[in-house]
């Protein structure tokens, strides 16, 4: 499923144009997984796995990292 999602994201094809024979699933199934995975934290877990693997190999270059932050005003005196 990951290969199918990456293919759609990088090729510019639509979910309906996904070649099912190449990935073993329909574009509808791949899209459904794509929309379900954020709630299941699949992307965060994959990201962590990649970082752990690269770190164990000594292949992370922290001199090229960026930290982002967002500030939001608490409306109605929220905590």
DSSP file (Angstrom, degrees, kcal/mol; ACC not computed):
  #  RESIDUE AA STRUCTURE BP1 BP2  ACC     N-H-->O    O-->H-N    N-H-->O    O-->H-N    TCO  KAPPA ALPHA  PHI   PSI    X-CA   Y-CA   Z-CA
    1    1 A X     >        0   0    0      0, 0.0     4,-2.5     0, 0.0     5,-0.2   0.000 360.0 360.0 360.0 -39.3    0.0    0.0    0.0
    2    2 A X  H  >  +     0   0    0      1,-0.2     4,-2.7     2,-0.2     5,-0.2   0.913 360.0  51.4 -60.3 -42.4    2.9    2.4    0.8
    3    3 A X  H  > S+     0   0    0      1,-0.2     4,-2.3     2,-0.2    -1,-0.2   0.897 109.9  49.6 -62.1 -39.8    4.3    1.9   -2.7
    4    4 A X  H  > S+     0   0    0      2,-0.2     4,-2.2     1,-0.2    -1,-0.2   0.916 112.1  47.4 -65.1 -43.1    0.9    2.7   -4.3
    5    5 A X  H  X S+     0   0    0     -4,-2.5     4,-2.4     2,-0.2    -2,-0.2   0.920 113.0  48.1 -64.9 -43.9    0.5    5.8   -2.2
    6    6 A X  H  X S+     0   0    0     -4,-2.7     4,-2.2     1,-0.2     5,-0.2   0.894 109.6  54.3 -63.4 -39.3    4.1    7.0   -3.0
    7    7 A X  H  X S+     0   0    0     -4,-2.3     4,-2.4    -5,-0.2     6,-0.4   0.936 110.5  44.9 -60.2 -47.2    3.5    6.3   -6.7
    8    8 A X  H  X S+     0   0    0     -4,-2.2     4,-1.3     1,-0.2    -2,-0.2   0.917 114.2  50.0 -63.0 -42.5    0.4    8.4   -6.7
    9    9 A X  H  < S+     0   0    0     -4,-2.4    -1,-0.2     1,-0.2    -2,-0.2   0.830 121.0  33.2 -66.7 -32.3    2.1   11.2   -4.8
   10   10 A X  H  < S+     0   0    0     -4,-2.2    -1,-0.2    -5,-0.2    -2,-0.2   0.687 116.9  50.9 -99.9 -20.0    5.2   11.3   -7.1
   11   11 A X  H  < S-     0   0    0     -4,-2.4    -3,-0.2    -5,-0.2    -2,-0.2   0.742  94.7-128.9 -91.6 -23.3    3.7   10.4  -10.5
   12   12 A X     <  +     0   0    0     -4,-1.3    -4,-0.1     1,-0.3    -3,-0.1   0.469  61.9 135.3  87.3   0.9    0.9   12.9  -10.6
   13   13 A X        -     0   0    0     -6,-0.4    -1,-0.3    -5,-0.2     2,-0.1  -0.379  56.2-112.1 -77.6 163.6   -1.6   10.3  -11.5
   14   14 A X    >   -     0   0    0     -3,-0.1     3,-0.6     1,-0.1     4,-0.5  -0.437  28.0-105.4 -87.5 167.9   -5.0   10.2   -9.8
   15   15 A X  G >  S+     0   0    0      1,-0.2     3,-1.0     2,-0.2    15,-0.1   0.879 123.2  54.5 -59.9 -37.0   -6.2    7.5   -7.5
   16   16 A X  G 3  S+     0   0    0      1,-0.2    -1,-0.2    11,-0.2    11,-0.2   0.776 104.8  54.1 -68.4 -26.2   -8.4    6.2  -10.2
   17   17 A X  G <  S+     0   0    0     -3,-0.6    -1,-0.2    10,-0.1    -2,-0.2   0.474  76.1 125.3 -87.0  -2.9   -5.4    5.9  -12.6
   18   18 A X  S <  S-     0   0    0     -3,-1.0     2,-1.1    -4,-0.5     9,-0.3  -0.384  70.3-120.6 -59.6 124.5   -3.4    3.8  -10.2
   19   19 A X    >>  -     0   0    0      1,-0.2     3,-1.2    -2,-0.1     4,-1.0  -0.550  26.2-165.5 -72.0 100.2   -2.3    0.7  -12.2
   20   20 A X  H 3>>S+     0   0    0     -2,-1.1     4,-2.6     1,-0.3     5,-0.5   0.833  82.8  60.8 -57.0 -37.3   -3.9   -2.0   -9.9
   21   21 A X  H 345S+     0   0    0      1,-0.2    -1,-0.3     2,-0.2    -2,-0.1   0.825 104.6  50.0 -62.7 -30.4   -1.9   -4.8  -11.5
   22   22 A X  H <45S+     0   0    0     -3,-1.2    -1,-0.2     1,-0.1    -2,-0.2   0.786 123.6  27.3 -77.5 -28.0    1.3   -3.2  -10.4
   23   23 A X  H  <5S-     0   0    0     -4,-1.0    -2,-0.2    -3,-0.4   -19,-0.2   0.516  97.5-123.4-117.4  -8.4    0.4   -2.7   -6.8
   24   24 A X  T  <5S+     0   0    0     -4,-2.6     2,-0.3    -5,-0.2    -3,-0.1   0.631  82.4  71.9  76.3  12.8   -2.2   -5.4   -6.1
   25   25 A X  S   <S-     0   0    0     -5,-0.5    -2,-0.3    -6,-0.2    -1,-0.2  -0.982  81.9-101.2-152.2 161.8   -4.9   -3.1   -5.0
   26   26 A X     >  -     0   0    0     -2,-0.3     4,-2.2     1,-0.1     5,-0.2  -0.355  32.0-113.8 -80.0 163.5   -7.3   -0.6   -6.5
   27   27 A X  H  > S+     0   0    0     -9,-0.3     4,-2.5     1,-0.2     5,-0.2   0.845 118.1  57.7 -62.9 -33.5   -6.9    3.2   -6.4
   28   28 A X  H  > S+     0   0    0      2,-0.2     4,-2.2     1,-0.2    -1,-0.2   0.908 107.7  46.1 -64.6 -41.5   -9.9    3.4   -4.1
   29   29 A X  H  > S+     0   0    0      2,-0.2     4,-2.4     1,-0.2     5,-0.2   0.924 112.7  49.7 -66.7 -43.9   -8.3    1.1   -1.6
   30   30 A X  H  X S+     0   0    0     -4,-2.2     4,-2.4     1,-0.2    -2,-0.2   0.913 112.2  48.5 -60.6 -42.5   -5.0    3.0   -1.7
   31   31 A X  H  X S+     0   0    0     -4,-2.5     4,-2.0     2,-0.2    -1,-0.2   0.900 108.8  53.4 -65.0 -40.2   -6.9    6.2   -1.2
   32   32 A X  H  X S+     0   0    0     -4,-2.2     4,-1.8     1,-0.2    -2,-0.2   0.927 110.9  45.9 -61.3 -44.4   -8.8    4.8    1.7
   33   33 A X  H  X S+     0   0    0     -4,-2.4     4,-2.6     1,-0.2    -1,-0.2   0.908 109.2  56.4 -63.3 -41.0   -5.6    3.8    3.5
   34   34 A X  H  X S+     0   0    0     -4,-2.4     4,-0.5     1,-0.2    -1,-0.2   0.869 112.3  41.7 -58.1 -37.8   -4.1    7.2    2.7
   35   35 A X  H  < S+     0   0    0     -4,-2.0     4,-0.4     1,-0.2    -1,-0.2   0.755 117.0  47.5 -83.4 -24.2   -7.0    8.8    4.5
   36   36 A X  H >X S+     0   0    0     -4,-1.8     4,-1.2    -5,-0.2     3,-0.6   0.806  96.7  72.0 -83.2 -31.5   -7.1    6.4    7.4
   37   37 A X  H 3<>S+     0   0    0     -4,-2.6     5,-2.2     1,-0.2     4,-0.4   0.807  87.1  60.1 -62.1 -35.3   -3.4    6.3    8.2
   38   38 A X  T ><5S+     0   0    0     -4,-0.5     3,-1.2     1,-0.2    -1,-0.2   0.926 106.4  48.2 -59.9 -41.1   -3.1    9.8    9.8
   39   39 A X  T <45S+     0   0    0     -3,-0.6    -1,-0.2    -4,-0.4    -2,-0.2   0.838 112.3  49.1 -65.9 -31.8   -5.5    8.9   12.5
   40   40 A X  T 3<5S-     0   0    0     -4,-1.2    -1,-0.3    -3,-0.1    -2,-0.2   0.415 111.5-124.9 -85.9   1.5   -3.6    5.6   13.1
   41   41 A X  T <>5 +     0   0    0     -3,-1.2     4,-2.2    -4,-0.4    -3,-0.2   0.763  62.5 144.7  60.6  29.2   -0.4    7.6   13.3
   42   42 A X  H  >< +     0   0    0     -5,-2.2     4,-2.7     1,-0.2     5,-0.2   0.917  69.0  50.4 -62.1 -43.5    1.2    5.5   10.5
   43   43 A X  H  > S+     0   0    0     -6,-0.3     4,-2.4     1,-0.2    -1,-0.2   0.908 111.0  48.3 -64.3 -41.3    3.1    8.4    9.0
   44   44 A X  H  > S+     0   0    0      2,-0.2     4,-2.2     1,-0.2    -1,-0.2   0.897 112.8  48.7 -64.8 -39.9    4.5    9.4   12.4
   45   45 A X  H  X S+     0   0    0     -4,-2.2     4,-2.4     2,-0.2    -2,-0.2   0.909 112.0  48.2 -67.4 -42.1    5.6    5.8   13.1
   46   46 A X  H  X S+     0   0    0     -4,-2.7     4,-2.5     2,-0.2    -2,-0.2   0.915 110.7  51.8 -62.8 -42.3    7.2    5.4    9.7
   47   47 A X  H  X S+     0   0    0     -4,-2.4     4,-2.4     1,-0.2    -2,-0.2   0.924 110.8  47.9 -59.4 -44.9    9.0    8.7   10.1
   48   48 A X  H  X S+     0   0    0     -4,-2.2     4,-2.8     2,-0.2    -1,-0.2   0.900 110.1  52.1 -63.8 -41.3   10.3    7.5   13.5
   49   49 A X  H  X S+     0   0    0     -4,-2.4     4,-2.5     2,-0.2    -2,-0.2   0.916 110.5  48.3 -60.7 -43.7   11.4    4.2   12.1
   50   50 A X  H  X S+     0   0    0     -4,-2.5     4,-2.8     2,-0.2     5,-0.2   0.930 112.8  47.7 -62.4 -45.6   13.4    5.9    9.3
   51   51 A X  H  X S+     0   0    0     -4,-2.4     4,-2.7     1,-0.2    -2,-0.2   0.919 112.5  49.0 -62.6 -43.4   15.0    8.3   11.8
   52   52 A X  H  X S+     0   0    0     -4,-2.8     4,-2.3     2,-0.2    -1,-0.2   0.914 113.0  47.5 -62.2 -42.7   15.9    5.4   14.1
   53   53 A X  H  X S+     0   0    0     -4,-2.5     4,-1.2     2,-0.2    -2,-0.2   0.938 114.7  44.8 -65.0 -47.3   17.4    3.4   11.2
   54   54 A X  H  <>S+     0   0    0     -4,-2.8     5,-2.9     1,-0.2     4,-0.5   0.900 113.2  51.9 -63.8 -39.6   19.4    6.3    9.8
   55   55 A X  H ><5S+     0   0    0     -4,-2.7     3,-1.0    -5,-0.2    -1,-0.2   0.895 106.0  53.4 -63.5 -40.5   20.6    7.2   13.3
   56   56 A X  H 3<5S+     0   0    0     -4,-2.3    -1,-0.2     1,-0.3    -2,-0.2   0.780 111.1  47.6 -67.0 -24.5   21.8    3.6   14.0
   57   57 A X  T 3<5S-     0   0    0     -4,-1.2    -1,-0.3    -3,-0.2    -2,-0.2   0.510 113.5-119.0 -89.2  -6.3   23.8    3.8   10.8
   58   58 A X  T < 5S+     0   0    0     -3,-1.0    -3,-0.2    -4,-0.5    -2,-0.1   0.790  77.7 126.0  72.5  27.9   25.3    7.2   11.7
   59   59 A X      < +     0   0    0     -5,-2.9     2,-0.5    -6,-0.2    -4,-0.2   0.225  32.9 107.4-106.2  13.5   23.7    8.7    8.6
   60   60 A X        -     0   0    0     -6,-0.4     2,-0.7    -5,-0.1     3,-0.1  -0.797  51.4-160.4 -92.6 133.6   21.7   11.6   10.1
   61   61 A X    >   -     0   0    0     -2,-0.5     3,-1.8     1,-0.1    -2,-0.0  -0.827  10.0-179.7-112.6  90.4   23.1   15.0    9.5
   62   62 A X  G >  S+     0   0    0     -2,-0.7     3,-1.3     1,-0.3    -1,-0.1   0.605  72.9  77.0 -69.3 -10.4   21.6   17.2   12.2
   63   63 A X  G 3  S+     0   0    0      1,-0.2    -1,-0.3    -3,-0.1    -2,-0.0   0.656  96.7  49.1 -71.3 -12.5   23.4   20.3   10.9
   64   64 A X  G <  S+     0   0    0     -3,-1.8    -1,-0.2     2,-0.0    -2,-0.2   0.100  88.4 113.6-111.4  21.2   20.7   20.3    8.1
   65   65 A X    <   -     0   0    0     -3,-1.3     2,-0.4     2,-0.0    -3,-0.0  -0.498  49.0-152.9 -91.5 163.3   17.6   20.0   10.3
   66   66 A X        -     0   0    0     -2,-0.2     2,-0.5     2,-0.0    -2,-0.0  -0.995   2.3-151.5-134.5 140.7   14.9   22.6   10.8
   67   67 A X        -     0   0    0     -2,-0.4     2,-0.3     2,-0.0    -2,-0.0  -0.949  14.1-166.1-113.8 132.7   12.6   23.1   13.7
   68   68 A X        -     0   0    0     -2,-0.5     2,-0.3     2,-0.0    -2,-0.0  -0.876   6.5-178.7-118.0 148.9    9.2   24.6   13.1
   69   69 A X        -     0   0    0     -2,-0.3     2,-0.4     2,-0.0    -2,-0.0  -0.994  12.6-153.8-146.7 151.2    6.8   26.0   15.7
   70   70 A X        -     0   0    0     -2,-0.3     2,-0.5     2,-0.0    -2,-0.0  -0.989   5.4-156.9-127.8 134.0    3.4   27.5   15.6
   71   71 A X        -     0   0    0     -2,-0.4     2,-0.4     2,-0.0    -2,-0.0  -0.934  13.5-175.7-109.1 132.2    1.9   30.0   18.1
   72   72 A X        -     0   0    0     -2,-0.5     2,-0.3     3,-0.0    -2,-0.0  -0.988  26.1-120.5-129.4 138.6   -1.8   30.2   18.5
   73   73 A X        -     0   0    0     -2,-0.4     2,-0.7     1,-0.1    -2,-0.0  -0.566  27.5-123.7 -73.8 134.2   -3.8   32.6   20.6
   74   74 A X    >   -     0   0    0     -2,-0.3     3,-0.7     4,-0.2     2,-0.2  -0.717  29.3-142.4 -79.9 114.2   -6.0   30.8   23.2
   75   75 A X  G >  S+     0   0    0     -2,-0.7     3,-0.8     1,-0.2    -1,-0.0  -0.478  76.4  13.5 -77.6 148.7   -9.5   32.1   22.5
   76   76 A X  G 3  S-     0   0    0      1,-0.2    -1,-0.2    -2,-0.2    -2,-0.0   0.851 132.4 -62.4  55.0  39.8  -11.9   32.8   25.4
   77   77 A X  G <  S+     0   0    0     -3,-0.7    -1,-0.2     1,-0.1    -2,-0.2   0.840  81.7 178.6  60.2  37.5   -9.1   32.6   28.0
   78   78 A X    <         0   0    0     -3,-0.8    -4,-0.2     1,-0.1    -1,-0.1  -0.246 360.0 360.0 -65.8 159.6   -8.3   29.0   27.2
   79   79 A X              0   0    0      0, 0.0    -1,-0.1     0, 0.0    -2,-0.0   0.476 360.0 360.0 -80.7 360.0   -5.5   27.4   29.1
